[in-house]
Amino acid sequence: MRVLKFFSQLITRHPMRVIFVALAIIVLLAVGAQRVNMATGNETLVRADTKVYEDNQKLEEEFGGESITVVYEGDNLLTPENLHHMKGLEDQLKYNDAIFSILSPVTLVEEISSKQQDNYKQGVEEIIDGLDEMGANGLNNLEQGLSQQTGQLENSQAEQEQQREEMANLISISENMKMMIDYSDTIQAGLPEKQSTLDHMIYNDDDQLRSSFEEFVIDEKYMLMIIKFEGNVDDVKKSDTIATINNYIKENTNEDAEIMVSGKPVLDKSIRTSMKESMQKMLMLSVAFMIIVLSVVFKVSWRLLPLVVILVAVIGTVGLMGWLNIPITMVSMAVFPILIGLGIDYAIQFHSRYTEELGEGEDIYEE
């Protein structure tokens, strides 16, 4: 009672100051309301200090977290054009620190291409070594033949000149191949441009898809890219990554395939959006219904004042959650209908009682 008496005296003695302070607090809480986030992660369903939650955190730290699946659907998917489109999406996500790994047919083709590049270089180097050895041996043999056959120049001069020319050609070929390895980009690893080259990589001699591709090429109509997040990535980074993927697909249309983005992070983002829209609809419908009821049933002056009070209460609650970094979850959403119901009930009762006392001639300054 002493606390209520203190506040009543404070309001009656300094009404303008109290109003100013109240407005400042309301503005501060309204700013905090803009900071509140929707949350749908595991921490909203399981306590963070439980063993199950801690084990899951350790697992995600070592092996990555949730995954986004990008599905390519079409009649002829394994083409250089589709793989280059998929490669462009990988490049968009290359510097995203929230990504743990990206696996797709592009990954496998690039690995095969890299191995083929190494084998090609190794083979060329072996040929170079062989040519160098043949050229050197040929020149040595030629010089020895020249010293032994000085008496027979009239019979072997043309043959020896031909051998010398052949050895010089071998050495020239060797030097050109060395230059090709050092300076040419024609044997660099990467996605092939020709369909025949790609088919040689992904199909075996029996024209069957290699087993390593079966995880990402479901059948002739579906091809997958799996994007795995790092462990313990927050919802904001996941939403940003999903937006990046959707923007790339929108800006880089693929005429040969329909592309769908799915996975738990995508579903969670949709749930958060749905929660936000549901809250907005709930508040708008509640306000509209309360305006109708108060206008028709509540026969007092300032009959919409309880509605203002409950709106301030809702803004204050959401704003406090924003400043304290308390997210809105599927569980905490249940508080708002209760808050609105109880708040409007008490506001109407208080307003009705206040109006009743004034109607009986009571002094508002009476202690």
C-alpha positions in Angstrom: 0.0 0.0 0.0 2.8 2.4 0.8 4.3 1.8 -2.7 0.9 2.6 -4.3 0.5 5.6 -2.2 4.0 6.9 -3.1 3.3 6.5 -6.8 -0.1 8.1 -6.5 1.4 11.1 -4.7 4.2 11.3 -7.3 1.7 11.4 -10.2 -0.6 14.0 -8.6 2.3 16.3 -7.6 4.4 16.0 -10.8 2.1 14.9 -13.6 4.0 16.4 -16.5 7.3 14.9 -15.4 5.7 11.5 -15.0 4.2 11.7 -18.5 7.6 12.8 -20.0 9.4 9.9 -18.2 6.7 7.4 -19.3 6.9 8.6 -22.9 10.7 8.3 -22.9 10.4 4.7 -21.5 7.8 3.8 -24.1 10.1 5.1 -26.9 13.0 3.2 -25.5 11.0 0.0 -25.4 9.7 0.6 -28.9 13.3 0.8 -30.1 14.0 -2.5 -28.3 11.0 -4.1 -30.0 12.7 -3.7 -33.4 15.6 -5.7 -32.1 13.7 -8.8 -31.1 14.3 -11.9 -33.3 12.3 -15.0 -34.0 14.1 -18.2 -33.0 13.4 -21.8 -34.0 16.7 -23.5 -33.1 17.3 -26.5 -30.8 18.0 -24.2 -27.9 14.3 -23.1 -28.0 13.2 -26.7 -27.5 16.0 -28.2 -25.3 17.8 -26.7 -22.4 21.4 -25.7 -23.2 22.8 -27.3 -20.0 21.5 -30.8 -20.8 23.9 -33.6 -21.9 21.9 -34.2 -25.1 22.3 -30.6 -26.2 26.0 -30.4 -25.3 26.7 -33.7 -27.2 24.9 -32.3 -30.2 27.0 -29.1 -30.0 30.2 -31.1 -30.0 29.1 -33.2 -32.9 28.3 -30.1 -35.0 31.7 -28.5 -34.1 33.5 -31.5 -35.5 31.4 -32.5 -38.4 29.3 -29.5 -39.3 25.7 -28.6 -38.6 22.5 -28.5 -40.6 22.4 -28.7 -44.4 20.7 -26.9 -47.3 19.9 -29.1 -50.3 19.7 -27.5 -53.7 17.8 -29.7 -56.2 18.2 -29.5 -59.9 15.4 -31.1 -61.8 15.4 -31.6 -65.6 15.7 -34.1 -68.4 19.4 -33.7 -69.2 21.2 -32.5 -66.2 24.8 -33.7 -66.5 25.9 -31.1 -69.0 28.8 -28.5 -68.9 26.2 -25.7 -68.8 24.4 -27.0 -65.7 27.7 -27.8 -63.9 28.9 -24.3 -64.6 25.7 -22.9 -63.2 26.2 -25.0 -60.1 29.9 -23.9 -60.0 28.7 -20.2 -60.0 26.6 -20.9 -56.9 29.6 -22.5 -55.2 31.7 -19.4 -56.0 29.0 -17.2 -54.4 29.3 -19.1 -51.2 33.1 -19.6 -51.3 33.9 -16.9 -48.8 30.9 -17.5 -46.5 32.4 -18.2 -43.0 29.2 -20.0 -42.0 29.7 -22.8 -44.6 31.4 -26.0 -43.4 31.4 -27.8 -46.8 29.8 -27.9 -50.2 29.4 -31.2 -52.0 28.0 -31.7 -55.5 28.8 -33.3 -58.9 30.9 -30.2 -59.5 33.1 -31.2 -56.6 33.7 -34.7 -58.0 34.3 -33.5 -61.5 36.9 -31.0 -60.3 38.6 -33.8 -58.3 38.7 -36.1 -61.3 40.0 -33.2 -63.5 42.7 -32.4 -60.9 43.8 -36.1 -60.9 43.8 -36.2 -64.7 45.9 -33.0 -64.8 48.5 -34.6 -62.5 48.5 -37.8 -64.5 48.8 -35.8 -67.7 51.7 -33.7 -66.4 53.4 -36.9 -65.1 53.1 -38.5 -68.5 54.4 -35.5 -70.4 57.3 -35.3 -68.0 58.1 -38.9 -68.7 58.0 -38.3 -72.4 60.3 -35.3 -72.0 62.8 -37.4 -70.0 62.6 -40.1 -72.7 63.1 -37.6 -75.5 66.0 -36.0 -73.7 67.6 -39.3 -73.1 67.1 -40.5 -76.7 68.5 -37.2 -78.0 71.5 -37.3 -75.8 72.2 -41.0 -76.6 71.7 -40.3 -80.3 74.2 -37.5 -80.4 76.7 -39.5 -78.4 76.4 -42.4 -80.8 76.6 -40.1 -83.7 79.8 -38.5 -82.4 81.3 -42.0 -81.8 80.3 -43.0 -85.3 81.9 -40.0 -86.8 85.2 -40.7 -85.0 85.2 -44.4 -86.1 84.1 -43.7 -89.7 86.4 -40.9 -90.7 87.6 -43.1 -93.6 84.2 -43.7 -95.0 82.8 -40.2 -95.3 81.8 -40.7 -98.9 79.4 -43.5 -97.9 77.9 -42.3 -94.6 78.0 -38.5 -94.6 74.3 -38.1 -95.8 73.1 -40.7 -93.3 75.0 -39.1 -90.4 73.6 -35.7 -91.3 70.1 -37.2 -91.3 70.7 -38.8 -87.9 72.0 -35.5 -86.5 68.8 -33.7 -87.7 66.6 -36.3 -86.1 68.3 -36.0 -82.8 68.0 -32.2 -82.9 64.3 -32.5 -83.7 63.8 -34.8 -80.7 65.5 -32.2 -78.5 63.4 -29.4 -79.9 60.2 -31.4 -79.2 61.3 -32.0 -75.7 62.0 -28.3 -75.1 58.6 -27.4 -76.6 56.8 -29.8 -74.3 58.6 -28.3 -71.3 57.4 -24.9 -72.4 53.8 -26.2 -72.8 53.8 -27.4 -69.1 55.3 -24.2 -67.8 53.3 -21.6 -69.7 50.2 -23.2 -71.2 46.8 -23.2 -69.4 45.3 -25.9 -71.7 45.8 -28.6 -69.2 44.6 -26.7 -66.1 42.1 -28.5 -63.8 38.5 -27.4 -63.9 35.2 -28.1 -65.4 35.3 -29.4 -69.0 33.7 -27.4 -71.8 32.9 -30.4 -74.1 30.2 -32.9 -73.4 32.3 -35.8 -74.6 35.0 -34.9 -72.0 32.5 -34.6 -69.3 30.9 -38.0 -70.2 34.3 -39.6 -70.1 34.7 -38.3 -66.5 31.3 -39.3 -65.1 30.6 -42.6 -67.0 32.7 -45.8 -66.9 33.5 -47.9 -70.0 30.0 -49.6 -69.8 28.3 -46.2 -70.0 27.2 -46.5 -66.4 27.3 -43.6 -64.0 30.4 -43.9 -61.7 29.5 -44.9 -58.2 31.0 -41.8 -56.6 28.3 -39.7 -58.4 25.3 -41.8 -57.1 25.0 -39.7 -53.9 24.4 -36.5 -55.8 22.8 -37.7 -59.1 19.6 -39.5 -57.9 18.5 -40.5 -61.4 18.4 -38.9 -64.8 16.0 -36.1 -63.6 17.5 -35.1 -60.2 20.9 -33.7 -59.2 21.8 -32.4 -55.7 24.1 -29.9 -54.1 24.5 -30.2 -50.4 25.6 -27.1 -48.5 26.5 -27.9 -44.8 26.8 -25.1 -42.2 29.4 -24.9 -39.5 28.3 -26.0 -36.1 26.3 -23.6 -33.9 25.6 -21.0 -36.6 22.9 -18.6 -35.6 19.6 -18.0 -37.5 20.7 -14.7 -38.9 23.7 -16.2 -40.8 21.6 -19.0 -42.0 18.9 -16.6 -43.3 21.6 -14.6 -45.1 23.0 -17.7 -46.8 19.6 -18.8 -47.9 19.0 -15.3 -49.3 22.3 -15.4 -51.2 21.3 -18.7 -52.8 17.9 -17.5 -53.8 19.3 -14.3 -55.2 21.8 -16.2 -57.3 19.1 -18.5 -58.7 16.9 -15.5 -59.5 19.6 -13.6 -61.2 21.1 -16.5 -63.1 18.2 -18.4 -64.6 18.7 -21.9 -65.9 16.6 -22.8 -68.9 17.5 -26.5 -68.7 16.5 -27.2 -65.1 14.1 -26.2 -62.4 15.9 -25.4 -59.1 14.5 -26.0 -55.6 16.1 -25.0 -52.3 15.2 -27.1 -49.3 16.4 -28.4 -46.0 15.8 -27.7 -42.3 17.3 -24.2 -42.3 15.0 -23.2 -45.1 12.0 -24.7 -43.3 13.1 -22.9 -40.1 13.3 -19.6 -42.0 9.8 -20.2 -43.3 8.6 -21.0 -39.8 10.0 -17.7 -38.5 8.4 -15.8 -41.3 5.1 -17.5 -40.6 5.4 -16.8 -36.9 6.0 -13.1 -37.6 3.1 -12.9 -40.0 0.8 -14.7 -37.5 1.7 -12.3 -34.7 1.0 -9.3 -36.9 -2.4 -10.8 -37.9 -3.2 -11.7 -34.3 -2.4 -8.1 -33.1 -4.4 -6.5 -35.9 -7.4 -8.7 -35.4 -7.2 -8.3 -31.6 -7.1 -4.5 -32.0 -10.0 -4.5 -34.5 -12.1 -6.7 -32.3 -11.4 -4.7 -29.1 -12.2 -1.4 -30.9 -15.6 -2.9 -31.9 -16.4 -4.3 -28.4 -15.2 -1.1 -26.5 -17.2 1.1 -28.8 -20.4 -0.8 -28.5 -20.3 -2.2 -24.9 -18.1 0.2 -22.9 -20.3 3.2 -22.3 -17.8 5.6 -20.8 -15.8 8.6 -21.9 -12.4 7.8 -23.4 -13.6 4.2 -24.0 -10.6 3.3 -26.2 -8.2 4.2 -23.5 -7.8 0.5 -22.3 -6.8 -0.4 -25.8 -3.9 2.2 -25.6 -2.9 0.8 -22.3 -2.7 -2.8 -23.6 -0.8 -1.7 -26.7 1.8 0.0 -24.5 2.0 -3.2 -22.4 2.6 -5.3 -25.5 5.3 -2.9 -26.8 6.9 -2.8 -23.4 7.0 -6.6 -23.2 8.4 -7.1 -26.7 10.8 -4.2 -26.3 12.2 -5.6 -23.0 12.7 -8.9 -24.8 14.6 -7.1 -27.5 17.0 -5.3 -25.1 17.6 -8.5 -23.1 18.2 -10.6 -26.3 15.3 -12.9 -25.5 14.0 -14.3 -28.8 10.4 -15.0 -29.6 9.9 -18.7 -29.9 6.9 -21.0 -30.6 6.5 -21.4 -26.8 6.8 -17.7 -25.9 4.3 -16.7 -28.5 1.6 -18.2 -26.3 2.2 -15.4 -23.7 0.9 -12.7 -26.0 -2.8 -13.8 -26.2 -2.7 -14.2 -22.4 -1.1 -10.8 -22.0 -3.7 -9.1 -24.2 -6.6 -10.9 -22.6 -5.6 -10.1 -19.0 -4.4 -6.7 -19.8 -7.5 -5.5 -21.5 -9.6 -7.0 -18.7 -7.7 -5.2 -15.9 -7.6 -2.0 -17.9 -11.4 -2.0 -18.4 -12.0 -2.7 -14.8 -9.7 0.0 -13.6 -11.2 2.5 -16.1 -14.7 1.5 -15.2 -14.0 1.8 -11.4 -12.3 5.2 -11.9 -15.2 6.5 -13.9 -17.7 5.2 -11.3 -15.9 7.0 -8.4 -15.8 10.2 -10.4 -19.5 9.9 -11.1 -20.2 9.6 -7.3 -18.3 12.9 -6.7 -15.2 11.4 -5.2 -12.2 13.7 -5.1 -9.4 12.4 -7.3 -6.8 13.9 -4.8 -8.4 12.1 -1.9 -6.0 10.0 0.1 
